[in-house]
Structures are given as C-alpha cells and as structure tokens.
Amino acid sequence: SYVANRVTDKLTPVHERIFCCRSGSAADTQAVADAVAYQLAFHSVELEEPPRVRTAARLFQQSCYRYREELSAGIIVAGWDPRRGGQVGSFQSQCPLFLPWSVPSSVPAWVLGCPGGDLGRRRVWGSLTCVPPALALAMMRDGSSGGVIRLAAISEEGGERTVLAGADLP
C-alpha cells in the first residue's frame, strides 16, 4: 500500500548546481538521489570540473531503469552547467525529456495556464512569481499535499532555495 508523506522535502540537491524533484516512494527516490549524488561527486573530482546536468539526468535514468521492477520513482532534474547553462530534464518512464521548464505528473495541466503562458521564456525570478499561486491552486484540489511549497532557483552562482508554508502561501 502507498502512504503519502506530506512533510518530506523532495527537492534534493545532488550537486552544487544540480537539484532533483523526487516523485513516488520517498525511500526509493532518496536512495537513488543519494547514489547519484555520490556518483556526481566522484565524477566531478575525476574531471576536475562541475558535472553536467545531462550527466546527472542520465545517472538517474540508468538507476531507475536498472531497478524499475523494485522502484516507484519519477524524477525531475534541474541545474546549471558551463556547457549548456540552465536545463530541466524530466522522466517518468525511463525516457528523459529536456525542456526549459517541467511540472511533475501530479500537477494538473490547467496549472500551466498561468498568466502570461510563457514559463519557458521568462528569466529565473520572473518565472518564480507565477509558480507559488499555481501550486497553491493545485494543492487546494489535491488530497495528499502537505501545504508546503519548496522552490529552487539555480544559476551559475548555485542554487537558492525558498520555502513557503502556512501564512506565506498565496
């Protein structure tokens, strides 16, 4: 059986400029995120440069595919690297998709009707102004949301996290 864990922080840093959003079993996705973080740390020491976002996404994809019968996991990988800048990769069924933005499958399509409708073209902080109201609207209709919004803005300087809860929610 599946038990919703409403307080788990599923926005997980796996390297200085790479985060993942974990969907599915908290234990499964945390184990995969820890393994990927270890592999990325080792990889960056070997290369003497920061790891690429696509490398992180590929490691997540390989781990989830290798253990597909045992895991319940969907991952969104986002980050910044010197070669391609900011990137977002999403996969549910071992098929990575790189877009300027992504939403997990638990967020309904109508959330994408955010004012302006151009999430992929906005600057980092401009995009974040649209996200909390859209997520709050989705959370009102969802029976398993924990009432907390966790955001990360990732740039060349690193990742900056914001947590909105209680009275801070729109």
C-alpha positions as CSV (number, residue, x, y, z in Angstrom):
1,S,0.0,0.0,0.0
2,Y,1.0,3.6,-0.5
3,V,1.2,6.1,2.3
4,A,1.5,9.8,1.4
5,N,4.4,11.6,3.3
6,R,3.3,15.2,3.5
7,V,6.4,16.6,5.3
8,T,9.3,15.1,3.3
9,D,11.4,17.6,1.5
10,K,11.5,16.0,-2.0
11,L,13.6,18.9,-3.5
12,T,17.0,17.4,-3.2
13,P,20.4,18.9,-4.1
14,V,22.7,16.3,-5.8
15,H,25.5,18.7,-6.5
16,E,26.2,22.4,-6.0
17,R,24.2,23.5,-9.1
18,I,22.0,20.4,-9.7
19,F,18.8,19.6,-7.9
20,C,16.2,16.9,-8.3
21,C,12.5,16.8,-7.6
22,R,11.5,13.4,-6.4
23,S,8.1,11.9,-7.0
24,G,7.0,8.5,-5.9
25,S,8.2,6.5,-2.9
26,A,10.2,8.7,-0.6
27,A,12.6,5.9,0.4
28,D,13.1,4.8,-3.2
29,T,13.8,8.2,-4.6
30,Q,16.0,9.2,-1.7
31,A,18.2,6.1,-2.2
32,V,18.5,6.9,-5.9
33,A,19.3,10.6,-5.2
34,D,22.0,9.6,-2.6
35,A,23.6,7.2,-5.1
36,V,23.5,9.8,-7.9
37,A,25.0,12.5,-5.6
38,Y,27.8,10.1,-4.7
39,Q,28.5,9.3,-8.4
40,L,28.4,13.0,-9.4
41,A,30.9,14.0,-6.6
42,F,33.3,11.3,-7.7
43,H,32.8,12.2,-11.4
44,S,33.5,15.9,-10.8
45,V,36.7,15.1,-8.9
46,E,37.8,12.9,-11.8
47,L,37.1,15.5,-14.4
48,E,38.2,18.5,-12.2
49,E,35.1,20.4,-13.3
50,P,31.4,20.6,-12.3
51,P,29.3,17.7,-13.6
52,R,26.8,18.3,-16.4
53,V,23.1,18.4,-15.8
54,R,22.6,15.8,-18.5
55,T,25.1,13.5,-16.8
56,A,23.0,13.7,-13.6
57,A,19.8,13.0,-15.6
58,R,21.4,10.0,-17.3
59,L,22.6,8.6,-13.9
60,F,19.0,9.0,-12.6
61,Q,17.6,7.4,-15.7
62,Q,20.1,4.4,-15.5
63,S,19.4,3.8,-11.8
64,C,15.6,4.0,-12.2
65,Y,15.7,1.7,-15.3
66,R,18.1,-0.8,-13.7
67,Y,15.8,-1.2,-10.7
68,R,12.5,-0.5,-12.5
69,E,10.8,-3.5,-11.0
70,E,11.6,-2.5,-7.4
71,L,11.2,1.3,-7.6
72,S,8.3,3.7,-7.7
73,A,10.0,6.8,-8.9
74,G,9.7,9.8,-11.2
75,I,12.4,12.4,-11.2
76,I,12.8,16.0,-12.5
77,V,16.5,17.0,-12.7
78,A,17.3,20.7,-13.0
79,G,20.5,22.6,-12.8
80,W,23.1,24.8,-14.4
81,D,26.4,23.7,-16.1
82,P,29.0,25.7,-18.0
83,R,28.4,23.9,-21.3
84,R,24.6,24.4,-21.7
85,G,23.6,26.8,-18.9
86,G,20.2,26.2,-17.2
87,Q,18.4,23.0,-18.0
88,V,15.5,20.9,-16.8
89,G,15.1,17.2,-17.5
90,S,12.1,15.1,-16.6
91,F,11.3,11.4,-16.9
92,Q,8.7,9.1,-15.5
93,S,9.2,6.0,-17.7
94,Q,12.9,6.0,-18.2
95,C,12.6,8.4,-21.1
96,P,14.3,11.8,-20.4
97,L,12.8,14.9,-21.8
98,F,14.7,18.2,-21.7
99,L,12.6,21.4,-21.7
100,P,13.0,25.0,-20.4
101,W,10.6,24.0,-17.6
102,S,8.8,21.0,-16.2
103,V,6.0,20.0,-13.9
104,P,5.5,16.7,-12.1
105,S,2.7,14.4,-13.3
106,S,0.8,15.1,-10.1
107,V,0.3,18.7,-11.1
108,P,-2.7,19.0,-13.5
109,A,-2.3,20.5,-16.9
110,W,-4.5,23.5,-16.0
111,V,-1.7,24.8,-13.8
112,L,0.2,25.6,-17.0
113,G,-2.4,28.2,-17.8
114,C,-0.5,30.6,-15.6
115,P,-0.9,34.3,-16.6
116,G,1.5,35.0,-19.4
117,G,1.6,31.4,-20.5
118,D,5.3,31.7,-21.3
119,L,7.1,30.0,-18.4
120,G,9.9,28.8,-20.6
121,R,10.9,32.3,-21.8
122,R,10.9,34.1,-18.6
123,R,14.0,34.9,-16.6
124,V,14.6,32.9,-13.4
125,W,13.0,35.1,-10.8
126,G,10.2,36.2,-13.2
127,S,9.2,32.5,-13.5
128,L,9.1,32.0,-9.8
129,T,6.5,34.7,-9.3
130,C,4.0,32.6,-11.2
131,V,4.8,29.3,-9.6
132,P,3.5,29.7,-6.0
133,P,-0.1,30.8,-6.9
134,A,-0.3,27.9,-9.4
135,L,1.0,25.3,-7.0
136,A,-1.3,26.7,-4.2
137,L,-4.3,26.2,-6.5
138,A,-3.2,22.7,-7.3
139,M,-2.7,21.9,-3.6
140,M,-6.2,23.0,-2.7
141,R,-7.5,20.3,-5.0
142,D,-5.0,17.6,-4.0
143,G,-5.7,15.3,-1.1
144,S,-2.1,14.5,-0.3
145,S,-0.2,17.8,-0.5
146,G,1.5,18.8,2.7
147,G,0.8,22.5,2.5
148,V,4.4,23.5,1.8
149,I,5.9,24.9,-1.4
150,R,9.6,24.4,-1.9
151,L,11.3,26.3,-4.7
152,A,14.9,26.4,-6.0
153,A,16.3,29.0,-8.4
154,I,19.5,27.5,-9.9
155,S,22.1,29.7,-11.7
156,E,25.8,29.9,-12.3
157,E,26.2,31.1,-8.7
158,G,24.5,28.0,-7.3
159,G,21.1,27.1,-6.1
160,E,18.9,29.3,-3.9
161,R,16.0,27.7,-2.1
162,T,12.8,29.2,-0.8
163,V,10.2,27.5,1.4
164,L,6.6,28.8,1.6
165,A,4.4,27.4,4.3
166,G,1.3,28.4,6.3
167,A,0.6,32.2,6.1
168,D,3.3,32.6,3.4
169,L,1.2,30.6,0.9
170,P,-0.7,32.6,-1.7
